[in-house]
């Protein structure tokens, strides 16, 4: 590998590494602030929070890779242009494709690393993260219910009870419970009840009611009244809780995630390489790269969503993006 290629790569690796630290930390802090009101009553200790951070790390790094790549390219090439080193290399006979080689190598390497990270590490980590977060949020929602007030259990269910009774750590026993389910047009009243997180693949609250009465009916009809000695209900929470968990929950169920991650790195990396070689300063390069890179990224993601064969799409996107980058470099990155 030529000396100047190693030199340019070294100049780009420092800002890339800094972005891979700062961006995940910022996104995790924002997600933690968003989930804080769900997890406050879950009794999470420092170890549990550390486990959530560790499980989030593959996704956060994959999210930061294209942004860090573009930042590294703009910063390194812009600093070379500002110091005159880029002009010196051009004066020594280095053509646009030669100067773009470090950026192309870094883009291809980052794209490959992103795809491998998503396929091998991110998917199992996201599944485990979603299970932990939903369970903790459900526990906080359950244990945070206050007596003599209306508590929303999500999914359209509201409970009211007079007092708490002695119960196990992960369950709630109450007296004189009222439960309203407007969607099912029913109202339940019971002398005592036990609420706990139901075991199973989907998150739900299990309610065991004793000595109560059920009122059920439709609009414009008399409700049916039913007395019972014991009744068990299951209130699903997963569908209602998931939208509160931001983009991480969406990524967990995205089948085209590897291809969209590759498209992000490819689009922003090639854009930053082209613009970095043509922009006279880092600031101007960043101003040009942001809208152009995200526009190209949006086009690629749109094609990803509509294409029926993701493997063929990856080859088409890679060929088209590399060809476009080379044409731009050959046509507009000459000496100024």
C-alpha positions as CSV (number, residue, x, y, z in Angstrom):
1,X,0.0,0.0,0.0
2,X,1.5,3.4,-1.0
3,X,2.7,5.7,1.8
4,X,0.2,8.5,1.1
5,X,-2.7,6.0,1.2
6,X,-1.6,4.9,4.7
7,X,-1.2,8.5,5.7
8,X,-4.7,9.5,4.5
9,X,-6.2,6.4,6.2
10,X,-4.5,7.3,9.5
11,X,-5.9,10.9,9.2
12,X,-9.4,9.5,8.7
13,X,-9.3,6.8,11.4
14,X,-9.1,9.3,14.4
15,X,-12.3,11.2,13.6
16,X,-14.1,7.9,12.7
17,X,-13.2,6.4,16.1
18,X,-14.3,9.6,17.9
19,X,-17.7,9.5,16.1
20,X,-18.1,5.8,17.0
21,X,-17.8,6.8,20.6
22,X,-19.7,10.1,20.7
23,X,-22.7,9.2,18.5
24,X,-23.7,5.9,20.3
25,X,-23.3,7.7,23.7
26,X,-25.6,10.5,22.6
27,X,-28.2,8.2,21.0
28,X,-28.2,5.9,24.1
29,X,-28.6,8.9,26.4
30,X,-31.6,10.1,24.3
31,X,-33.2,6.6,24.3
32,X,-32.6,6.2,28.0
33,X,-34.3,9.6,28.6
34,X,-37.2,8.5,26.5
35,X,-37.6,5.2,28.3
36,X,-36.9,6.6,31.7
37,X,-40.6,7.0,32.7
38,X,-41.2,3.4,31.6
39,X,-38.3,1.9,33.6
40,X,-38.4,4.1,36.8
41,X,-40.4,1.6,38.8
42,X,-38.7,-1.5,37.4
43,X,-36.0,-1.6,40.0
44,X,-33.1,-1.6,37.5
45,X,-29.7,-1.5,39.1
46,X,-26.4,-0.5,37.5
47,X,-25.8,-4.0,36.3
48,X,-29.1,-4.1,34.4
49,X,-28.5,-0.7,32.9
50,X,-25.0,-1.9,31.8
51,X,-26.6,-4.9,30.2
52,X,-29.0,-2.8,28.3
53,X,-26.2,-0.6,27.1
54,X,-24.1,-3.6,26.0
55,X,-27.1,-5.1,24.1
56,X,-27.7,-1.7,22.4
57,X,-24.1,-1.2,21.4
58,X,-24.1,-3.3,18.1
59,X,-27.1,-1.3,16.8
60,X,-25.7,2.0,18.0
61,X,-22.3,1.3,16.3
62,X,-24.0,0.2,13.1
63,X,-26.1,3.4,13.2
64,X,-23.0,5.5,13.8
65,X,-20.8,3.9,11.1
66,X,-22.1,5.8,8.0
67,X,-22.3,9.1,9.9
68,X,-18.8,8.6,11.3
69,X,-17.5,7.5,7.9
70,X,-18.8,10.7,6.2
71,X,-17.4,12.8,9.1
72,X,-14.0,11.2,8.9
73,X,-13.8,11.6,5.1
74,X,-14.9,15.3,5.2
75,X,-12.6,16.1,8.2
76,X,-9.5,14.4,6.8
77,X,-9.8,15.6,3.2
78,X,-10.9,19.0,4.3
79,X,-7.9,19.4,6.6
80,X,-5.6,18.3,3.8
81,X,-7.1,20.9,1.5
82,X,-6.9,23.7,4.1
83,X,-3.2,22.9,4.8
84,X,-2.3,22.7,1.1
85,X,-1.3,19.0,1.3
86,X,-4.0,17.9,-1.1
87,X,-2.8,20.5,-3.7
88,X,0.8,19.3,-3.2
89,X,-0.3,15.7,-3.9
90,X,-2.1,16.8,-7.0
91,X,1.0,18.8,-8.2
92,X,3.1,15.7,-7.7
93,X,0.9,13.9,-10.2
94,X,-1.7,12.2,-8.0
95,X,-4.9,11.9,-10.0
96,X,-8.5,12.0,-8.6
97,X,-8.8,8.2,-8.5
98,X,-5.5,7.9,-6.7
99,X,-6.5,10.5,-4.1
100,X,-9.9,8.8,-3.7
101,X,-8.4,5.3,-3.1
102,X,-8.2,5.7,0.7
103,X,-11.8,6.9,0.9
104,X,-13.0,4.1,-1.3
105,X,-11.1,1.5,0.7
106,X,-12.5,3.0,3.9
107,X,-16.0,3.0,2.5
108,X,-15.8,-0.6,1.3
109,X,-14.3,-1.8,4.6
110,X,-16.9,0.1,6.7
111,X,-19.8,-1.2,4.5
112,X,-18.6,-4.8,4.9
113,X,-18.1,-4.3,8.7
114,X,-21.6,-2.8,9.0
115,X,-23.2,-5.7,7.2
116,X,-21.4,-8.3,9.2
117,X,-22.2,-6.5,12.5
118,X,-25.9,-6.4,11.6
119,X,-26.2,-10.0,10.5
120,X,-24.0,-11.7,13.1
121,X,-24.2,-9.5,16.3
122,X,-27.1,-7.0,16.0
123,X,-30.0,-9.4,15.5
124,X,-29.7,-11.6,18.6
125,X,-28.7,-8.6,20.6
126,X,-31.8,-6.6,19.6
127,X,-34.1,-9.6,20.3
128,X,-32.6,-9.9,23.8
129,X,-32.7,-6.1,24.3
130,X,-36.4,-5.9,23.3
131,X,-37.3,-8.8,25.7
132,X,-35.5,-7.2,28.6
133,X,-36.8,-3.7,28.0
134,X,-40.4,-4.8,27.5
135,X,-40.3,-6.9,30.6
136,X,-38.8,-4.1,32.7
137,X,-41.3,-1.6,31.3
138,X,-44.2,-4.0,32.0
139,X,-43.0,-4.5,35.5
140,X,-42.6,-0.8,36.1
141,X,-46.1,-0.2,34.7
142,X,-47.5,-2.9,37.0
143,X,-45.7,-2.1,40.2
144,X,-46.1,1.7,39.7
145,X,-49.9,1.6,39.9
146,X,-51.1,3.8,42.7
147,X,-54.1,3.1,45.0
148,X,-57.2,5.4,44.8
149,X,-56.3,6.7,41.3
150,X,-57.0,5.6,37.8
151,X,-54.0,3.7,36.3
152,X,-53.7,3.0,32.6
153,X,-52.5,-0.5,31.7
154,X,-52.3,0.5,28.0
155,X,-54.2,-1.3,25.3
156,X,-57.3,0.5,26.4
157,X,-57.5,-0.9,30.0
158,X,-57.8,1.2,33.1
159,X,-57.7,0.0,36.7
160,X,-58.7,1.5,40.0
161,X,-58.2,-0.1,43.5
162,X,-58.6,0.9,47.1
163,X,-55.4,-0.4,48.7
164,X,-52.3,-2.6,48.1
165,X,-52.1,-6.0,49.9
166,X,-48.9,-7.9,50.8
167,X,-47.6,-9.6,47.7
168,X,-44.5,-11.1,46.0
169,X,-41.8,-8.9,44.6
170,X,-43.0,-9.1,40.9
171,X,-46.8,-9.1,41.5
172,X,-49.4,-6.7,42.7
173,X,-52.2,-7.7,45.1
174,X,-55.0,-5.2,45.6
175,X,-58.4,-4.9,47.3
176,X,-61.6,-3.7,45.7
177,X,-60.4,-3.4,42.1
178,X,-62.4,-1.9,39.2
179,X,-61.2,-2.6,35.6
180,X,-62.6,-0.7,32.6
181,X,-62.1,-2.0,29.1
182,X,-63.9,0.4,26.7
183,X,-62.9,-1.5,23.6
184,X,-64.5,-4.7,24.8
185,X,-67.4,-2.8,26.4
186,X,-67.0,-4.3,29.7
187,X,-66.5,-3.3,33.4
188,X,-65.2,-5.6,36.1
189,X,-65.4,-5.2,39.8
190,X,-63.8,-7.6,42.3
191,X,-63.2,-7.7,46.1
192,X,-59.5,-8.7,45.6
193,X,-57.2,-9.3,42.6
194,X,-53.7,-10.4,41.8
195,X,-51.8,-8.8,38.9
196,X,-48.6,-10.3,37.5
197,X,-46.6,-10.4,34.3
198,X,-47.8,-13.4,32.3
199,X,-45.2,-15.9,31.1
200,X,-45.1,-16.5,27.4
201,X,-43.6,-15.2,24.2
202,X,-45.6,-12.0,24.3
203,X,-45.7,-9.5,27.1
204,X,-49.1,-9.4,29.0
205,X,-50.5,-8.8,32.4
206,X,-52.4,-11.6,34.0
207,X,-55.3,-10.6,36.3
208,X,-56.8,-13.1,38.8
209,X,-60.0,-11.6,40.3
210,X,-62.0,-13.1,43.1
211,X,-65.6,-12.5,44.2
212,X,-66.6,-10.0,41.6
213,X,-69.1,-9.0,38.9
214,X,-68.8,-8.5,35.2
215,X,-70.8,-6.0,33.2
216,X,-70.6,-6.5,29.4
217,X,-72.6,-5.3,26.5
218,X,-72.8,-3.2,23.3
219,X,-74.0,0.3,22.7
220,X,-77.8,0.8,22.6
221,X,-78.3,-2.5,24.5
222,X,-78.7,-3.5,28.1
223,X,-75.5,-4.8,29.7
224,X,-75.3,-8.4,30.8
225,X,-74.4,-8.9,34.5
226,X,-72.4,-11.9,35.6
227,X,-71.3,-12.8,39.1
228,X,-68.2,-14.9,39.5
229,X,-66.1,-16.4,42.3
230,X,-62.8,-16.4,40.3
231,X,-61.9,-15.0,36.9
232,X,-58.6,-14.9,35.0
233,X,-57.9,-12.3,32.3
234,X,-54.9,-11.5,30.1
235,X,-54.2,-7.9,29.0
236,X,-51.6,-7.7,26.2
237,X,-49.0,-5.0,26.6
238,X,-46.4,-5.6,23.9
239,X,-48.2,-3.9,21.1
240,X,-48.9,-0.8,23.1
241,X,-45.4,-0.5,24.7
242,X,-43.3,-1.1,21.6
243,X,-43.9,2.3,19.9
244,X,-42.4,4.0,23.0
245,X,-39.0,2.4,22.4
246,X,-37.9,4.5,19.4
247,X,-36.0,3.3,16.4
248,X,-34.4,0.3,18.1
249,X,-37.7,-1.6,18.2
250,X,-38.3,-1.0,14.5
251,X,-34.8,-2.2,13.6
252,X,-35.5,-5.5,15.5
253,X,-38.2,-6.4,12.9
254,X,-36.7,-5.0,9.7
255,X,-35.9,-7.9,7.4
256,X,-34.0,-5.6,5.0
257,X,-31.8,-4.2,7.8
258,X,-28.4,-5.5,6.4
259,X,-29.1,-4.0,3.0
260,X,-30.2,-0.7,4.4
261,X,-27.1,-0.6,6.5
262,X,-24.9,-1.3,3.5
263,X,-26.8,1.4,1.5
264,X,-26.2,4.0,4.3
265,X,-22.4,3.4,4.4
266,X,-22.1,3.3,0.6
267,X,-24.1,6.4,0.0
268,X,-22.5,8.6,2.7
269,X,-19.0,7.2,2.2
270,X,-18.9,7.8,-1.6
271,X,-20.6,11.2,-1.3
272,X,-18.1,12.3,1.4
273,X,-15.2,11.1,-0.7
274,X,-16.3,13.0,-3.8
275,X,-17.3,16.2,-2.0
276,X,-14.2,16.1,0.3
277,X,-11.9,16.1,-2.7
278,X,-13.7,19.0,-4.3
279,X,-14.5,21.2,-1.3
280,X,-11.8,23.8,-0.3
281,X,-12.6,23.6,3.4
282,X,-14.0,21.1,6.0
283,X,-17.0,23.4,6.7
284,X,-18.0,23.7,3.1
285,X,-17.6,19.9,2.6
286,X,-19.8,19.1,5.5
287,X,-22.5,21.6,4.3
288,X,-22.5,19.9,0.9
289,X,-22.2,16.3,2.1
290,X,-25.1,16.3,4.5
291,X,-28.0,17.0,2.1
292,X,-26.4,15.2,-0.8
293,X,-25.5,12.1,1.2
294,X,-28.9,11.8,2.9
295,X,-30.7,12.3,-0.4
296,X,-28.7,9.5,-2.0
297,X,-29.2,7.4,1.1
298,X,-33.0,8.0,0.8
299,X,-33.1,6.9,-2.8
300,X,-31.2,3.8,-2.0
301,X,-33.4,2.9,0.9
302,X,-36.5,3.5,-1.3
303,X,-35.1,1.0,-3.8
304,X,-34.3,-1.4,-1.0
305,X,-37.9,-1.3,0.2
306,X,-39.3,-1.9,-3.2
307,X,-36.9,-4.4,-4.7
308,X,-38.1,-8.1,-4.4
309,X,-34.6,-9.7,-4.3
310,X,-32.4,-8.1,-1.7
311,X,-29.2,-10.0,-2.8
312,X,-29.5,-8.8,-6.3
313,X,-30.3,-5.3,-5.1
314,X,-27.0,-5.2,-3.1
315,X,-25.0,-6.0,-6.2
316,X,-27.0,-3.3,-8.2
317,X,-26.6,-0.7,-5.5
318,X,-22.9,-1.4,-5.1
319,X,-22.2,-1.2,-8.9
320,X,-24.3,1.9,-9.4
321,X,-22.8,3.8,-6.4
322,X,-19.2,2.9,-7.3
323,X,-19.8,3.8,-10.9
324,X,-21.4,7.2,-10.0
325,X,-18.6,8.0,-7.6
326,X,-15.9,7.2,-10.1
327,X,-17.5,9.3,-12.8
328,X,-17.8,12.2,-10.4
329,X,-14.2,11.8,-9.4
330,X,-12.9,11.5,-12.9
331,X,-14.9,14.5,-14.1
332,X,-14.7,17.0,-11.3
333,X,-11.9,16.4,-8.9
334,X,-9.0,17.6,-10.9
335,X,-6.5,20.2,-9.8
336,X,-7.8,23.7,-9.1
